[in-house]
Amino acid sequence: NYRYADLYFNQKMENFLHLHVEFFDHVGGVYREIVYDNLKSAVAKFVGRNHKKPTDELLKLSIYYNFKFRFCNTSQAHEKGHVEKSIEYIRRRVFSKRDNFSSLDEARQYLREELEKLNNNPQILADNKSASEMLIQERQYLLPLLPKYDSARVFERRINKYSCFEVDSCFYSVPDSYVGEFVFVKAYPDKIIAYYRQEEIAEHRRRFGLYEW
């Protein structure tokens, strides 16, 4: 019942990967097996009735950290009830008390503080041990923690006549000497970095509206 969560503006692949990286760093190790509901970030496509093909990004992440993964079976609610209930539990216990924040950073800090309180609560069905105390016991069985995986979503973009490139309907500038050239882009949850011939040429704080510059 140890719970970890974070807040993002969308469900892009880079956020899916980033949350894994931050969670492993938070607990100080890597769990040997992770169970997923059939979300698009993890399942590329269904093969027949019961088999699923993982996304390339999940496959690469699991190879890097050396963990195994499996998916819940379709229409088997008993397999994923605890996972889905945890999401509802966090929403109810954390954000029923407060749901208005001046920034995403403020909301994240509030979420971290509230989760720490929840994880430190004694659990009657676990001999009054807290989730945090049980995590300390579990750490010795986790896989060793590796350097942080690069969780960026990567792609190519061509620089337009305004010396900008587009990512998710928002535009980011580079020096005007790159107009017409193709650049290599890394999209992180909070920033966008552009490279030309392996040299970084621009870094911007990420925007999340429509047609923002």
Solvent accessible surface area in square Angstrom, and as a share of the most:
residue,aa,sasa,rsa
1,N,94,0.48
2,Y,60,0.23
3,R,39,0.14
4,Y,59,0.23
5,A,24,0.19
6,D,33,0.17
7,L,48,0.24
8,Y,52,0.20
9,F,119,0.50
10,N,46,0.24
11,Q,170,0.76
12,K,73,0.31
13,M,33,0.15
14,E,0,0.00
15,N,9,0.05
16,F,24,0.10
17,L,6,0.03
18,H,43,0.19
19,L,59,0.29
20,H,22,0.10
21,V,6,0.04
22,E,42,0.19
23,F,48,0.20
24,F,1,0.00
25,D,66,0.34
26,H,89,0.40
27,V,1,0.00
28,G,42,0.40
29,G,0,0.00
30,V,0,0.00
31,Y,59,0.23
32,R,141,0.52
33,E,85,0.38
34,I,34,0.17
35,V,56,0.32
36,Y,15,0.06
37,D,40,0.21
38,N,38,0.20
39,L,71,0.35
40,K,187,0.79
41,S,16,0.10
42,A,0,0.00
43,V,11,0.06
44,A,56,0.43
45,K,115,0.49
46,F,106,0.44
47,V,77,0.44
48,G,66,0.64
49,R,205,0.75
50,N,90,0.46
51,H,131,0.58
52,K,29,0.12
53,K,96,0.41
54,P,28,0.17
55,T,13,0.07
56,D,93,0.48
57,E,60,0.27
58,L,0,0.00
59,L,77,0.38
60,K,114,0.48
61,L,0,0.00
62,S,6,0.04
63,I,126,0.64
64,Y,79,0.30
65,Y,6,0.02
66,N,110,0.56
67,F,8,0.03
68,K,149,0.63
69,F,49,0.21
70,R,123,0.45
71,F,28,0.12
72,C,2,0.01
73,N,63,0.32
74,T,71,0.41
75,S,100,0.64
76,Q,71,0.31
77,A,74,0.57
78,H,146,0.65
79,E,63,0.28
80,K,38,0.16
81,G,34,0.33
82,H,120,0.54
83,V,69,0.40
84,E,86,0.39
85,K,117,0.50
86,S,21,0.14
87,I,89,0.45
88,E,68,0.31
89,Y,46,0.17
90,I,18,0.09
91,R,162,0.59
92,R,111,0.40
93,R,96,0.35
94,V,0,0.00
95,F,45,0.19
96,S,84,0.54
97,K,133,0.56
98,R,95,0.35
99,D,115,0.60
100,N,119,0.61
101,F,46,0.19
102,S,107,0.69
103,S,56,0.36
104,L,49,0.24
105,D,85,0.44
106,E,58,0.26
107,A,8,0.06
108,R,37,0.13
109,Q,82,0.36
110,Y,26,0.10
111,L,3,0.01
112,R,126,0.46
113,E,81,0.36
114,E,15,0.07
115,L,9,0.05
116,E,108,0.49
117,K,120,0.51
118,L,27,0.13
119,N,7,0.04
120,N,79,0.40
121,N,63,0.33
122,P,91,0.57
123,Q,40,0.18
124,I,151,0.77
125,L,182,0.91
126,A,24,0.19
127,D,125,0.65
128,N,99,0.51
129,K,80,0.34
130,S,7,0.05
131,A,4,0.03
132,S,29,0.19
133,E,89,0.40
134,M,53,0.24
135,L,8,0.04
136,I,116,0.59
137,Q,91,0.41
138,E,77,0.35
139,R,98,0.36
140,Q,137,0.61
141,Y,142,0.54
142,L,22,0.11
143,L,23,0.11
144,P,102,0.64
145,L,74,0.37
146,L,70,0.35
147,P,105,0.66
148,K,116,0.49
149,Y,42,0.16
150,D,70,0.36
151,S,7,0.04
152,A,13,0.10
153,R,58,0.21
154,V,79,0.45
155,F,35,0.15
156,E,109,0.49
157,R,72,0.26
158,R,147,0.54
159,I,3,0.01
160,N,51,0.26
161,K,157,0.66
162,Y,140,0.53
163,S,13,0.08
164,C,11,0.06
165,F,4,0.01
166,E,59,0.26
167,V,2,0.01
168,D,52,0.27
169,S,33,0.21
170,C,1,0.00
171,F,42,0.17
172,Y,7,0.03
173,S,53,0.34
174,V,11,0.06
175,P,67,0.42
176,D,110,0.57
177,S,89,0.57
178,Y,40,0.15
179,V,66,0.38
180,G,31,0.30
181,E,70,0.31
182,F,105,0.44
183,V,1,0.01
184,F,90,0.38
185,V,0,0.00
186,K,41,0.17
187,A,0,0.00
188,Y,37,0.14
189,P,14,0.09
190,D,76,0.39
191,K,68,0.29
192,I,0,0.00
193,I,13,0.07
194,A,0,0.00
195,Y,45,0.17
196,Y,38,0.14
197,R,201,0.73
198,Q,178,0.79
199,E,110,0.49
200,E,86,0.38
201,I,27,0.14
202,A,15,0.11
203,E,95,0.42
204,H,56,0.25
205,R,172,0.63
206,R,12,0.04
207,R,114,0.42
208,F,74,0.31
209,G,27,0.26
210,L,136,0.67
211,Y,151,0.58
212,E,52,0.24
213,W,170,0.60
